[in-house]
Amino acid sequence: MIFELGQKFEESFIISDEIYNGFIHTFNDKNPLHTNQQFALDKGFKGVVMHGNILNGFVSYFIGECLPTKNVIIHSQEIQFKNAVYLNDELQFKSEIIGIYESVNAIEFKFDFKNKEGKTVAKGKIQIGLFK
Amino acid sequence: MDRIEILKQINAIFIDVLDNEDVVIEETTQATDVDEWDSLTHIQLVVAIEKHFKIRFTSKEIQSWNNVGEMLNCIQEKGI
C-alpha cells in the first residue's frame, strides 16, 4: 500500500480570471452573486463571490494529479462552504488520509481550504478507489 | 452483540448507503436480490460497515461471502 493513515498533502491554488470565466463559460451559472458586484455588495460580501464548485475542481485536480499514483477514481465527495472566496484569492489546500480500507482498495481523505487570512473557506471528505 | 442486533444495524447501513427506506436485508439476501447493490455500492457498504463496527475485513473475506449471513459470520468472528 503506497498510502498510510495520517499521511498529509498540501497544495496551493489561486482562483484566476481564467478559472472564474472558464467556469461561467462551461456551466453557464451567471447568478448575480457571482457576476454582479453591486448585488454581492448589497448581500454583505466584499465583491462577487466565486462559485463554490470551483473548489471541487481543485479537489478533482488534487486526486487526479497530485497523489503518488494515477490509478485512482473518486467514489464520493462532500464539501461544506464556510466563507466566501473572491477572485484572485490564494487558497491553501490541506488534506490528510483518515481511513484506509484495503479490503476494497478505498482511501478516505479529509481536506480543507484556507484563505490568506487563515480562515477556513471550505472543508470536506473524499473517498477514492485505487485500481489494481 | 447478538446476531439479530447486528443484522438490524447492517440493515440501517444498507438503507443509508442505498438511499432506499424500503430495503429489508435478511441472512439469505444476496447482491442480486437488491437492485441498487452494484459493485460501487458494494464498496460503499463495506466501508460503511467497517467504520460502523470499527473492524477491518480482508479482500479474501469479502470474496468468500455469498450472502448477508456469511458477512454476519465474519463480523461476529471479529468479536462484535
Backbone of each chain as ProteinMPNN parsed JSONL, in Angstrom:
{"seq_chain_A": "MIFELGQKFEESFIISDEIYNGFIHTFNDKNPLHTNQQFALDKGFKGVVMHGNILNGFVSYFIGECLPTKNVIIHSQEIQFKNAVYLNDELQFKSEIIGIYESVNAIEFKFDFKNKEGKTVAKGKIQIGLFK", "coords_chain_A": {"N_chain_A": [[0.859, -1.207, 0.0], [0.685, 2.118, -0.959], [-0.128, 4.25, 0.461], [-0.542, 5.745, 3.711], [-2.127, 5.785, 6.931], [-2.921, 8.968, 8.211], [-1.2, 10.29, 6.562], [-0.147, 13.286, 4.972], [-1.027, 15.986, 2.756], [-0.361, 18.834, 0.729], [-1.359, 21.675, -1.146], [-1.383, 24.656, -3.175], [-3.681, 27.034, -4.424], [-4.894, 29.395, -6.826], [-7.639, 31.408, -7.509], [-8.032, 32.306, -10.51], [-8.7, 34.767, -13.133], [-9.023, 33.312, -15.457], [-9.858, 30.79, -14.575], [-12.23, 31.448, -13.219], [-13.785, 32.724, -15.266], [-13.779, 30.641, -17.079], [-15.253, 28.721, -15.727], [-17.785, 29.906, -15.627], [-18.28, 30.118, -18.358], [-18.308, 27.432, -19.04], [-20.323, 26.213, -17.449], [-22.383, 27.984, -17.299], [-23.444, 29.312, -15.085], [-24.537, 32.18, -14.112], [-25.428, 33.535, -11.948], [-26.306, 36.459, -10.101], [-24.88, 36.816, -7.717], [-22.453, 35.836, -8.329], [-21.626, 37.364, -10.429], [-22.366, 40.034, -10.422], [-21.269, 42.912, -9.123], [-22.462, 44.934, -7.473], [-24.781, 43.673, -6.571], [-23.669, 41.607, -5.04], [-22.314, 43.121, -3.1], [-24.498, 44.349, -1.87], [-25.551, 42.184, -0.585], [-23.862, 41.833, 1.44], [-21.299, 40.936, 0.955], [-17.769, 41.18, 0.037], [-17.328, 41.512, -2.579], [-17.914, 40.129, -5.886], [-18.796, 36.768, -5.475], [-16.93, 33.822, -5.65], [-17.807, 30.819, -7.405], [-18.683, 28.113, -5.422], [-18.257, 25.569, -6.344], [-16.032, 25.683, -7.903], [-14.002, 25.086, -6.22], [-14.356, 22.39, -5.926], [-13.35, 21.569, -8.31], [-10.63, 21.969, -7.897], [-10.237, 20.019, -5.979], [-10.669, 17.779, -7.52], [-8.469, 17.992, -9.24], [-6.434, 17.625, -7.355], [-6.84, 14.94, -6.531], [-6.623, 13.63, -8.985], [-4.132, 14.374, -10.034], [-2.136, 14.913, -8.104], [-1.537, 12.893, -6.309], [0.493, 10.02, -5.338], [-0.016, 8.085, -7.234], [-1.606, 7.345, -10.371], [-3.664, 5.673, -10.58], [-6.471, 6.007, -9.754], [-9.832, 6.65, -8.634], [-12.59, 8.723, -8.006], [-14.863, 7.99, -5.521], [-16.736, 9.179, -3.809], [-17.649, 12.413, -2.579], [-17.727, 15.088, -0.335], [-18.554, 18.404, 0.606], [-18.321, 21.352, 2.532], [-19.176, 24.715, 2.521], [-17.703, 27.429, 4.017], [-16.864, 30.082, 4.165], [-16.871, 33.017, 2.094], [-15.25, 33.079, -1.117], [-13.082, 34.991, -3.107], [-12.307, 36.587, -6.289], [-9.05, 35.963, -7.462], [-8.189, 35.165, -4.976], [-5.875, 33.481, -2.893], [-5.564, 30.192, -2.093], [-4.948, 27.84, 0.451], [-4.599, 24.48, 0.394], [-5.172, 21.662, 2.327], [-4.779, 18.253, 3.062], [-5.577, 15.077, 4.53], [-5.053, 11.63, 5.106], [-7.611, 9.711, 6.387], [-8.729, 7.281, 6.544], [-8.157, 3.925, 5.655], [-9.083, 1.363, 3.6], [-8.372, -1.552, 2.942], [-9.557, -3.878, 2.101], [-11.331, -3.262, 0.097], [-9.853, -1.639, -1.475], [-9.945, 1.184, -0.935], [-9.629, 4.627, -0.069], [-9.877, 7.165, 2.358], [-10.043, 10.651, 2.621], [-9.708, 13.665, 4.544], [-10.211, 17.146, 4.041], [-9.249, 20.624, 3.812], [-9.731, 24.025, 2.781], [-7.98, 26.999, 3.129], [-8.016, 30.571, 3.36], [-5.88, 33.477, 2.704], [-5.969, 34.847, 5.065], [-6.114, 32.891, 6.868], [-8.547, 31.808, 7.366], [-10.915, 29.195, 7.312], [-12.313, 28.306, 4.318], [-13.611, 26.284, 3.079], [-14.432, 22.852, 3.701], [-14.129, 19.265, 3.807], [-14.746, 15.825, 2.821], [-13.328, 13.079, 1.014], [-13.731, 10.104, -0.764], [-11.788, 7.707, -2.301], [-11.136, 5.237, -4.848], [-8.717, 2.713, -5.527], [-7.284, 1.577, -8.459], [-6.361, -1.76, -9.326]], "CA_chain_A": [[0.0, 0.0, 0.0], [1.526, 3.319, -1.073], [-0.666, 5.285, 1.346], [-0.623, 5.365, 5.121], [-3.03, 6.588, 7.748], [-2.298, 10.199, 8.729], [-0.361, 10.929, 5.517], [-0.669, 14.627, 4.7], [-0.746, 16.566, 1.441], [-0.634, 20.275, 0.66], [-1.273, 22.344, -2.449], [-1.973, 25.989, -3.129], [-4.456, 27.348, -5.629], [-5.382, 30.765, -6.972], [-8.801, 31.493, -8.406], [-7.66, 33.305, -11.51], [-9.722, 35.167, -14.113], [-9.199, 32.225, -16.421], [-10.661, 29.742, -13.936], [-13.565, 32.017, -12.954], [-14.525, 32.877, -16.526], [-13.927, 29.308, -17.669], [-16.353, 28.047, -15.032], [-19.048, 30.508, -16.098], [-18.451, 29.751, -19.766], [-18.588, 25.996, -19.153], [-21.556, 25.766, -16.786], [-23.417, 28.998, -17.521], [-24.02, 29.825, -13.832], [-24.277, 33.624, -14.061], [-26.178, 34.106, -10.821], [-25.696, 37.76, -9.805], [-23.914, 36.733, -6.615], [-21.155, 35.502, -8.924], [-21.301, 38.181, -11.607], [-22.787, 41.427, -10.285], [-20.571, 43.463, -7.955], [-23.38, 45.642, -6.587], [-25.654, 42.659, -5.953], [-22.889, 40.919, -3.999], [-22.098, 44.103, -2.017], [-25.778, 44.508, -1.178], [-25.786, 40.978, 0.237], [-22.906, 41.839, 2.548], [-19.997, 40.376, 0.59], [-16.781, 42.189, -0.344], [-17.317, 41.58, -4.038], [-18.571, 38.936, -6.438], [-18.361, 35.55, -4.787], [-16.595, 32.734, -6.573], [-18.654, 29.631, -7.297], [-18.089, 27.116, -4.514], [-17.863, 24.339, -7.036], [-14.67, 25.812, -8.438], [-13.13, 24.375, -5.282], [-14.443, 20.962, -6.249], [-12.411, 21.347, -9.417], [-9.291, 21.826, -7.305], [-10.212, 18.701, -5.335], [-10.512, 16.827, -8.617], [-7.061, 18.086, -9.655], [-5.616, 17.016, -6.3], [-6.939, 13.471, -6.604], [-6.196, 13.132, -10.289], [-2.775, 14.741, -10.462], [-1.14, 15.18, -7.054], [-1.254, 11.72, -5.479], [1.631, 9.261, -5.881], [-0.44, 7.132, -8.266], [-2.704, 7.81, -11.236], [-4.684, 4.616, -10.578], [-7.457, 6.454, -8.767], [-11.161, 7.087, -9.083], [-13.335, 9.28, -6.879], [-16.133, 7.316, -5.21], [-17.681, 10.128, -3.224], [-17.029, 13.671, -2.154], [-18.658, 16.02, 0.306], [-17.873, 19.668, 0.88], [-19.103, 22.405, 3.188], [-18.609, 26.035, 2.25], [-17.737, 28.137, 5.295], [-16.671, 31.52, 3.964], [-16.829, 33.369, 0.674], [-13.959, 33.154, -1.808], [-13.147, 36.068, -4.104], [-11.394, 36.486, -7.43], [-7.609, 36.06, -7.169], [-7.832, 34.647, -3.641], [-4.925, 32.372, -2.864], [-6.091, 29.23, -1.116], [-4.067, 26.758, 0.879], [-5.356, 23.228, 0.486], [-4.504, 20.628, 3.117], [-5.553, 17.022, 3.107], [-4.974, 14.026, 5.353], [-5.734, 10.331, 4.991], [-8.252, 9.373, 7.665], [-9.208, 5.899, 6.522], [-7.659, 3.039, 4.596], [-9.932, 0.172, 3.568], [-7.639, -2.388, 1.991], [-10.428, -4.937, 1.594], [-11.991, -2.803, -1.134], [-8.932, -0.675, -2.096], [-10.511, 2.524, -0.838], [-8.922, 5.549, 0.825], [-10.695, 8.332, 2.703], [-9.288, 11.856, 2.981], [-10.406, 14.897, 4.899], [-9.476, 18.261, 3.449], [-9.801, 21.964, 3.968], [-9.138, 25.152, 2.058], [-7.909, 28.218, 3.937], [-7.581, 31.737, 2.597], [-4.626, 34.063, 3.204], [-6.172, 35.286, 6.46], [-6.145, 31.69, 7.703], [-9.939, 31.387, 7.587], [-11.346, 28.039, 6.52], [-13.389, 28.675, 3.391], [-14.36, 25.062, 2.77], [-13.819, 21.617, 4.185], [-14.927, 18.117, 3.402], [-14.156, 14.489, 2.774], [-13.332, 12.42, -0.29], [-13.346, 8.688, -0.767], [-11.335, 7.283, -3.629], [-10.776, 3.834, -5.035], [-7.441, 2.502, -6.225], [-7.318, 0.457, -9.412], [-5.273, -2.73, -9.097]], "C_chain_A": [[0.885, 1.244, 0.0], [1.024, 4.454, -0.179], [-0.616, 4.82, 2.792], [-1.529, 6.33, 5.877], [-2.293, 7.814, 8.282], [-1.418, 10.916, 7.718], [-0.992, 12.265, 5.103], [-0.213, 15.127, 3.338], [-1.083, 18.059, 1.489], [-0.489, 20.786, -0.766], [-1.738, 23.782, -2.251], [-2.607, 26.294, -4.481], [-4.816, 28.824, -5.637], [-6.577, 30.739, -7.913], [-8.553, 32.649, -9.369], [-8.874, 33.695, -12.358], [-10.064, 34.011, -15.05], [-10.103, 31.128, -15.836], [-12.1, 30.228, -13.741], [-14.388, 32.113, -14.25], [-14.75, 31.534, -17.216], [-15.09, 28.555, -17.035], [-17.698, 28.581, -15.534], [-19.327, 30.085, -17.539], [-18.885, 28.282, -19.891], [-19.969, 25.64, -18.612], [-22.696, 26.781, -16.837], [-24.108, 29.469, -16.235], [-23.606, 31.294, -13.697], [-25.099, 34.279, -12.967], [-25.506, 35.412, -10.4], [-24.727, 37.751, -8.623], [-22.501, 36.512, -7.16], [-20.726, 36.479, -10.018], [-21.598, 39.672, -11.446], [-22.237, 42.0, -8.973], [-21.553, 44.095, -6.958], [-24.303, 44.676, -5.847], [-24.923, 41.985, -4.796], [-22.625, 41.85, -2.812], [-23.365, 44.263, -1.188], [-26.089, 43.328, -0.258], [-24.756, 40.856, 1.352], [-21.546, 41.241, 2.234], [-19.07, 41.492, 0.112], [-16.715, 42.394, -1.85], [-18.001, 40.349, -4.574], [-17.931, 37.689, -5.821], [-18.068, 34.472, -5.827], [-17.527, 31.542, -6.344], [-17.957, 28.605, -6.396], [-17.574, 25.898, -5.258], [-16.559, 24.47, -7.815], [-13.712, 25.042, -7.523], [-13.183, 22.866, -5.514], [-13.536, 20.608, -7.423], [-10.984, 21.17, -8.903], [-9.152, 20.46, -6.618], [-9.994, 17.615, -6.4], [-9.056, 16.797, -9.102], [-6.156, 17.397, -8.631], [-5.636, 15.49, -6.409], [-6.337, 12.952, -7.91], [-4.722, 13.319, -10.592], [-1.723, 14.798, -9.353], [-0.803, 13.975, -6.18], [-0.128, 10.9, -6.11], [1.241, 8.155, -6.865], [-1.551, 7.768, -9.098], [-3.849, 6.788, -11.261], [-5.781, 4.911, -9.562], [-8.792, 6.785, -9.428], [-11.892, 7.624, -7.847], [-14.648, 8.518, -6.724], [-17.168, 8.313, -4.708], [-16.921, 11.338, -2.699], [-18.087, 14.503, -1.462], [-17.884, 17.275, 0.675], [-18.839, 20.622, 1.569], [-18.4, 23.724, 2.924], [-18.795, 26.911, 3.484], [-17.626, 29.646, 5.151], [-16.536, 31.788, 2.469], [-15.39, 33.412, 0.156], [-14.114, 34.163, -2.942], [-12.101, 35.86, -5.199], [-9.963, 36.776, -6.98], [-7.236, 35.691, -5.731], [-6.843, 33.494, -3.794], [-5.365, 31.44, -1.743], [-5.061, 28.144, -0.817], [-4.926, 25.529, 1.111], [-4.55, 22.222, 1.301], [-5.404, 19.411, 3.188], [-4.802, 15.972, 3.924], [-5.76, 12.733, 5.165], [-6.298, 9.946, 6.352], [-8.82, 7.953, 7.665], [-8.604, 5.136, 5.369], [-8.447, 1.741, 4.693], [-9.364, -0.776, 2.517], [-8.512, -3.462, 1.365], [-11.075, -4.551, 0.278], [-11.139, -1.739, -1.848], [-9.487, 0.748, -2.089], [-9.737, 3.342, 0.201], [-9.846, 6.725, 1.108], [-9.783, 9.472, 3.158], [-10.239, 12.873, 3.616], [-9.587, 16.033, 4.292], [-10.066, 19.579, 3.91], [-9.053, 22.95, 3.081], [-9.126, 26.338, 3.01], [-7.485, 29.377, 3.043], [-6.352, 32.362, 3.26], [-4.738, 34.575, 4.631], [-6.226, 34.089, 7.414], [-7.549, 31.197, 8.01], [-10.239, 30.165, 6.724], [-12.498, 28.467, 5.618], [-14.215, 27.462, 2.98], [-13.643, 23.88, 3.391], [-14.699, 20.445, 3.787], [-14.168, 16.823, 3.46], [-14.268, 13.922, 1.361], [-13.025, 10.942, -0.052], [-12.946, 8.318, -2.177], [-11.123, 5.772, -3.65], [-9.46, 3.769, -5.772], [-7.615, 1.331, -7.185], [-6.15, -0.473, -9.118], [-4.311, -2.714, -10.264]], "O_chain_A": [[1.741, 1.398, 0.871], [1.67, 5.496, -0.072], [-0.644, 3.619, 3.06], [-1.675, 7.501, 5.525], [-1.161, 7.701, 8.754], [-0.941, 12.02, 7.979], [-2.204, 12.361, 4.91], [0.843, 14.743, 2.836], [-1.988, 18.478, 2.211], [0.407, 20.366, -1.498], [-2.411, 24.089, -1.268], [-2.125, 25.866, -5.53], [-5.018, 29.429, -4.584], [-6.531, 30.124, -8.978], [-8.834, 33.808, -9.067], [-9.921, 33.05, -12.311], [-11.224, 33.772, -15.384], [-10.991, 30.611, -16.514], [-13.057, 29.52, -14.054], [-15.526, 31.647, -14.317], [-15.78, 31.317, -17.856], [-15.823, 27.839, -17.718], [-18.618, 27.817, -15.826], [-20.454, 29.741, -17.894], [-19.715, 27.936, -20.731], [-20.703, 24.865, -19.226], [-23.83, 26.476, -16.466], [-25.231, 29.97, -16.287], [-22.508, 31.615, -13.242], [-25.428, 35.461, -13.061], [-24.278, 35.482, -10.342], [-23.842, 38.603, -8.547], [-21.507, 36.927, -6.564], [-19.587, 36.427, -10.483], [-21.134, 40.485, -12.245], [-22.669, 41.633, -7.88], [-21.488, 43.83, -5.757], [-24.571, 44.838, -4.656], [-25.479, 41.813, -3.712], [-22.702, 41.427, -1.658], [-23.314, 44.307, 0.041], [-26.808, 43.473, 0.73], [-24.772, 39.893, 2.118], [-20.726, 41.054, 3.133], [-19.515, 42.602, -0.18], [-16.107, 43.352, -2.327], [-18.606, 39.594, -3.812], [-16.713, 37.584, -5.676], [-18.848, 34.243, -6.751], [-17.975, 31.296, -5.224], [-16.787, 28.279, -6.596], [-16.588, 25.277, -4.86], [-16.039, 23.48, -8.329], [-12.746, 24.433, -7.982], [-12.193, 22.159, -5.325], [-13.022, 19.493, -7.515], [-10.229, 20.336, -9.403], [-8.096, 19.83, -6.669], [-9.235, 16.668, -6.197], [-8.488, 15.732, -9.342], [-5.228, 16.676, -8.997], [-4.592, 14.837, -6.384], [-5.626, 11.948, -7.919], [-4.126, 12.524, -11.319], [-0.528, 14.735, -9.643], [0.133, 14.041, -5.384], [0.171, 11.069, -7.292], [2.095, 7.371, -7.281], [-2.321, 8.599, -8.618], [-4.88, 7.021, -11.892], [-5.988, 4.145, -8.621], [-8.864, 7.145, -10.603], [-11.812, 7.034, -6.769], [-15.437, 8.412, -7.662], [-18.325, 8.293, -5.128], [-15.724, 11.282, -2.42], [-19.214, 14.612, -1.943], [-16.702, 17.212, 1.014], [-20.021, 20.686, 1.23], [-17.185, 23.837, 3.082], [-19.92, 27.112, 3.943], [-18.222, 30.398, 5.923], [-16.146, 30.917, 1.691], [-14.452, 33.734, 0.886], [-15.128, 34.191, -3.64], [-11.158, 35.082, -5.058], [-9.709, 37.711, -6.22], [-6.092, 35.884, -5.318], [-6.959, 32.657, -4.689], [-5.516, 31.854, -0.593], [-4.404, 27.613, -1.712], [-5.856, 25.541, 1.917], [-3.385, 21.962, 1.001], [-6.619, 19.518, 3.35], [-3.573, 15.976, 4.0], [-6.987, 12.75, 5.075], [-5.57, 9.864, 7.341], [-9.333, 7.486, 8.683], [-8.543, 5.631, 4.243], [-8.473, 1.098, 5.743], [-9.808, -0.802, 1.369], [-8.256, -3.909, 0.247], [-11.338, -5.409, -0.565], [-11.637, -1.024, -2.718], [-9.494, 1.428, -3.115], [-9.261, 2.814, 1.206], [-10.52, 7.224, 0.207], [-8.877, 9.28, 3.968], [-11.419, 12.936, 3.271], [-8.388, 15.878, 4.06], [-11.217, 19.652, 4.339], [-7.906, 22.73, 2.693], [-10.143, 26.651, 3.629], [-6.709, 29.207, 2.102], [-5.845, 31.844, 4.255], [-3.733, 34.721, 5.327], [-6.368, 34.26, 8.624], [-7.73, 30.282, 8.813], [-9.863, 30.112, 5.553], [-13.532, 28.934, 6.096], [-15.372, 27.593, 2.583], [-12.427, 23.893, 3.585], [-15.875, 20.618, 3.469], [-13.097, 16.727, 4.061], [-15.19, 14.253, 0.615], [-12.169, 10.591, 0.76], [-13.675, 8.583, -3.133], [-10.956, 5.129, -2.613], [-9.126, 4.662, -6.55], [-8.033, 0.242, -6.792], [-5.078, -0.026, -8.709], [-3.329, -3.456, -10.265]]}, "seq_chain_B": "MDRIEILKQINAIFIDVLDNEDVVIEETTQATDVDEWDSLTHIQLVVAIEKHFKIRFTSKEIQSWNNVGEMLNCIQEKGI", "coords_chain_B": {"N_chain_B": [[-22.57, -8.54, 20.922], [-25.791, -9.486, 19.854], [-26.796, -11.6, 17.084], [-29.126, -10.817, 15.798], [-29.301, -8.13, 16.447], [-26.987, -7.162, 15.201], [-27.68, -7.626, 12.536], [-29.835, -5.885, 12.351], [-28.55, -3.421, 12.623], [-26.913, -3.495, 10.39], [-28.845, -3.484, 8.436], [-29.785, -0.875, 8.716], [-27.549, 0.498, 7.801], [-27.49, -0.336, 5.134], [-29.88, 0.87, 4.244], [-29.181, 3.549, 4.453], [-26.856, 3.775, 2.771], [-27.793, 2.762, 0.321], [-29.79, 4.492, -0.042], [-32.504, 3.962, 0.239], [-35.39, 3.526, 1.777], [-36.952, 1.307, 1.93], [-35.544, -1.025, 1.879], [-35.025, -4.285, 2.984], [-32.995, -6.346, 4.683], [-31.996, -9.687, 4.832], [-30.662, -12.739, 6.279], [-30.267, -14.438, 4.161], [-30.1, -12.816, 2.004], [-28.758, -11.763, -1.115], [-26.454, -9.997, -3.287], [-27.62, -9.888, -5.796], [-30.267, -9.803, -5.201], [-30.989, -7.251, -4.589], [-31.692, -4.342, -6.173], [-30.157, -1.925, -6.238], [-27.675, -2.717, -5.387], [-24.82, -2.643, -6.538], [-21.449, -2.924, -7.949], [-19.988, -0.633, -7.155], [-21.571, 0.357, -5.091], [-21.281, -1.762, -3.386], [-18.666, -1.435, -2.474], [-19.031, 0.937, -1.018], [-20.791, 0.015, 0.926], [-19.228, -1.895, 2.296], [-17.179, -0.257, 3.292], [-18.703, 1.435, 4.94], [-19.715, -0.412, 6.796], [-17.347, -1.398, 7.932], [-16.456, 0.965, 9.147], [-18.588, 1.514, 10.917], [-18.647, -0.689, 12.72], [-16.094, -0.596, 13.559], [-14.095, -2.304, 12.503], [-11.938, -4.292, 10.392], [-12.016, -5.805, 7.238], [-10.611, -8.418, 5.183], [-9.649, -8.643, 1.71], [-9.933, -11.214, 0.887], [-11.764, -12.296, 2.684], [-14.06, -10.838, 2.018], [-14.497, -11.672, -0.587], [-15.279, -14.225, -0.118], [-17.869, -14.237, 0.771], [-21.213, -15.229, 0.262], [-23.688, -14.396, 0.836], [-25.662, -12.224, 2.982], [-25.728, -13.399, 5.494], [-23.291, -14.764, 5.652], [-21.587, -12.64, 5.704], [-22.312, -11.634, 8.185], [-21.394, -13.711, 9.828], [-18.675, -13.331, 9.568], [-18.363, -10.797, 10.698], [-19.095, -11.358, 13.321], [-17.063, -13.129, 13.993], [-15.032, -11.371, 14.388], [-15.347, -10.457, 16.861], [-17.504, -8.87, 17.444]], "CA_chain_B": [[-23.825, -8.123, 20.285], [-26.379, -10.687, 19.247], [-26.862, -11.638, 15.613], [-30.298, -10.045, 15.337], [-28.953, -6.713, 16.58], [-26.019, -6.843, 14.127], [-28.443, -7.58, 11.283], [-30.632, -4.65, 12.404], [-27.641, -2.29, 12.365], [-26.496, -3.602, 8.981], [-29.998, -3.041, 7.633], [-29.796, 0.603, 8.739], [-26.449, 0.934, 6.921], [-27.958, -0.545, 3.758], [-30.884, 1.901, 3.947], [-28.46, 4.811, 4.272], [-25.966, 3.74, 1.598], [-28.595, 2.559, -0.897], [-30.764, 5.577, -0.085], [-33.79, 3.312, -0.016], [-36.008, 3.221, 3.073], [-37.714, 0.053, 1.869], [-34.664, -2.2, 1.83], [-35.032, -5.189, 4.14], [-31.918, -7.316, 4.485], [-32.093, -10.907, 5.637], [-29.418, -13.525, 6.224], [-30.13, -15.104, 2.854], [-30.055, -11.806, 0.932], [-27.552, -11.68, -1.943], [-26.385, -8.749, -4.056], [-28.549, -9.945, -6.933], [-31.643, -9.594, -4.716], [-31.221, -5.823, -4.334], [-31.406, -3.619, -7.43], [-29.118, -0.884, -6.132], [-26.428, -3.277, -4.836], [-23.861, -2.895, -7.621], [-20.064, -3.059, -7.469], [-19.563, 0.584, -6.447], [-22.326, 0.369, -3.835], [-20.678, -2.794, -2.539], [-17.507, -0.8, -1.809], [-19.556, 1.88, -0.02], [-21.359, -0.777, 2.027], [-18.132, -2.483, 3.083], [-16.525, 0.839, 4.033], [-19.627, 1.891, 5.994], [-19.787, -1.46, 7.836], [-16.054, -1.383, 8.646], [-16.443, 2.163, 10.002], [-19.609, 1.408, 11.958], [-18.274, -1.672, 13.749], [-14.659, -0.398, 13.845], [-13.385, -3.542, 12.165], [-11.394, -4.311, 9.031], [-12.088, -7.081, 6.534], [-9.602, -8.607, 4.138], [-10.314, -8.849, 0.421], [-10.25, -12.65, 0.825], [-13.01, -12.49, 3.438], [-15.178, -10.277, 1.254], [-14.752, -12.515, -1.762], [-15.829, -15.527, 0.291], [-19.274, -14.12, 1.159], [-22.234, -15.49, -0.751], [-24.924, -13.717, 1.245], [-25.503, -11.363, 4.168], [-25.454, -14.26, 6.639], [-21.855, -15.057, 5.7], [-20.954, -11.39, 6.171], [-22.576, -11.598, 9.626], [-20.46, -14.663, 10.467], [-17.357, -12.685, 9.552], [-18.399, -9.704, 11.686], [-19.089, -11.967, 14.664], [-15.725, -13.697, 14.223], [-14.131, -10.284, 14.776], [-15.623, -10.13, 18.263], [-18.641, -7.945, 17.601]], "C_chain_B": [[-24.479, -9.361, 19.645], [-26.61, -10.485, 17.745], [-28.017, -10.785, 15.062], [-29.992, -8.547, 15.386], [-27.956, -6.295, 15.483], [-26.765, -6.696, 12.792], [-29.268, -6.292, 11.208], [-29.749, -3.435, 12.046], [-27.144, -2.307, 10.91], [-27.626, -3.131, 8.068], [-30.059, -1.507, 7.567], [-28.698, 1.159, 7.832], [-26.858, 0.78, 5.453], [-28.957, 0.547, 3.353], [-30.192, 3.227, 3.648], [-27.652, 4.808, 2.968], [-26.771, 3.606, 0.29], [-29.632, 3.659, -1.092], [-32.153, 5.041, -0.436], [-34.365, 2.821, 1.313], [-36.665, 1.842, 3.097], [-36.847, -1.203, 1.891], [-34.766, -2.997, 3.127], [-34.022, -6.298, 3.839], [-32.147, -8.507, 5.404], [-30.807, -11.699, 5.472], [-29.188, -14.138, 4.844], [-30.001, -14.112, 1.686], [-28.702, -11.824, 0.223], [-27.593, -10.382, -2.736], [-27.404, -8.739, -5.196], [-30.004, -9.715, -6.516], [-31.998, -8.119, -4.565], [-30.752, -5.025, -5.55], [-30.195, -2.69, -7.324], [-27.755, -1.425, -5.703], [-25.482, -3.661, -5.982], [-22.438, -2.859, -7.066], [-19.586, -1.826, -6.701], [-20.283, 0.678, -5.094], [-21.743, -0.642, -2.858], [-19.485, -2.218, -1.764], [-17.998, 0.127, -0.702], [-20.131, 1.138, 1.187], [-20.259, -1.336, 2.923], [-17.451, -1.408, 3.923], [-17.415, 1.284, 5.202], [-19.706, 0.873, 7.136], [-18.477, -1.504, 8.627], [-15.997, -0.191, 9.618], [-17.37, 1.975, 11.194], [-19.174, 0.482, 13.089], [-16.802, -1.557, 14.161], [-13.874, -1.697, 13.664], [-12.79, -3.378, 10.781], [-11.544, -5.725, 8.474], [-10.86, -7.209, 5.643], [-10.353, -8.83, 2.826], [-10.724, -10.317, 0.281], [-11.575, -12.931, 1.536], [-14.2, -12.02, 2.596], [-15.541, -11.167, 0.065], [-15.398, -13.85, -1.4], [-17.329, -15.453, 0.617], [-20.209, -14.422, -0.014], [-23.553, -14.813, -0.418], [-24.649, -12.917, 2.521], [-25.164, -12.197, 5.407], [-23.965, -14.553, 6.774], [-21.063, -13.798, 6.099], [-21.129, -11.275, 7.696], [-21.619, -12.527, 10.383], [-19.094, -13.988, 10.628], [-17.288, -11.573, 10.587], [-18.323, -10.28, 13.093], [-17.735, -12.578, 15.005], [-14.727, -12.637, 14.657], [-14.464, -9.75, 16.166], [-16.739, -9.142, 18.485], [-19.828, -8.681, 18.215]], "O_chain_B": [[-23.816, -10.165, 18.99], [-26.616, -9.366, 17.231], [-27.901, -10.136, 14.022], [-30.372, -7.794, 14.489], [-28.071, -5.21, 14.912], [-26.512, -5.767, 12.025], [-29.388, -5.683, 10.145], [-30.148, -2.556, 11.281], [-26.979, -1.257, 10.288], [-27.39, -2.467, 7.058], [-30.341, -0.923, 6.52], [-28.896, 2.177, 7.169], [-26.6, 1.662, 4.634], [-28.883, 1.081, 2.246], [-30.564, 3.937, 2.714], [-27.758, 5.734, 2.163], [-26.463, 4.255, -0.71], [-30.267, 3.759, -2.141], [-32.864, 5.587, -1.28], [-33.895, 1.842, 1.892], [-36.904, 1.282, 4.167], [-37.367, -2.319, 1.918], [-34.612, -2.453, 4.221], [-34.169, -7.068, 2.89], [-32.45, -8.355, 6.587], [-29.967, -11.374, 4.633], [-28.048, -14.328, 4.42], [-29.819, -14.512, 0.536], [-27.649, -11.89, 0.857], [-28.641, -9.744, -2.845], [-27.978, -7.698, -5.516], [-30.867, -9.466, -7.358], [-33.171, -7.772, -4.428], [-29.572, -5.035, -5.902], [-29.329, -2.672, -8.198], [-26.781, -0.674, -5.66], [-25.36, -4.831, -6.344], [-22.244, -2.774, -5.853], [-18.863, -1.951, -5.712], [-19.678, 1.034, -4.082], [-21.715, -0.406, -1.65], [-19.316, -2.474, -0.572], [-17.466, 0.118, 0.408], [-19.977, 1.577, 2.326], [-20.343, -1.263, 4.149], [-17.178, -1.609, 5.106], [-16.932, 1.485, 6.316], [-19.759, 1.252, 8.306], [-18.495, -1.633, 9.852], [-15.55, -0.325, 10.758], [-16.993, 2.239, 12.335], [-19.311, 0.817, 14.265], [-16.322, -2.319, 15.001], [-13.11, -2.123, 14.531], [-13.109, -2.421, 10.076], [-11.24, -6.709, 9.147], [-10.161, -6.23, 5.382], [-11.538, -9.163, 2.827], [-11.727, -10.631, -0.359], [-12.4, -13.705, 1.051], [-15.209, -12.715, 2.481], [-16.713, -11.383, -0.245], [-15.987, -14.52, -2.248], [-17.988, -16.487, 0.727], [-20.015, -13.933, -1.127], [-24.426, -14.672, -1.275], [-23.543, -12.938, 3.059], [-24.402, -11.754, 6.267], [-23.435, -14.587, 7.885], [-20.017, -13.884, 6.742], [-20.208, -10.868, 8.404], [-21.103, -12.173, 11.443], [-18.457, -14.068, 11.678], [-16.278, -11.418, 11.275], [-17.596, -9.775, 13.948], [-17.307, -12.552, 16.159], [-13.688, -12.962, 15.231], [-13.934, -8.725, 16.593], [-16.908, -8.628, 19.59], [-20.882, -8.083, 18.429]]}, "name": "protein", "num_of_chains": 2, "seq": "MIFELGQKFEESFIISDEIYNGFIHTFNDKNPLHTNQQFALDKGFKGVVMHGNILNGFVSYFIGECLPTKNVIIHSQEIQFKNAVYLNDELQFKSEIIGIYESVNAIEFKFDFKNKEGKTVAKGKIQIGLFKMDRIEILKQINAIFIDVLDNEDVVIEETTQATDVDEWDSLTHIQLVVAIEKHFKIRFTSKEIQSWNNVGEMLNCIQEKGI"}
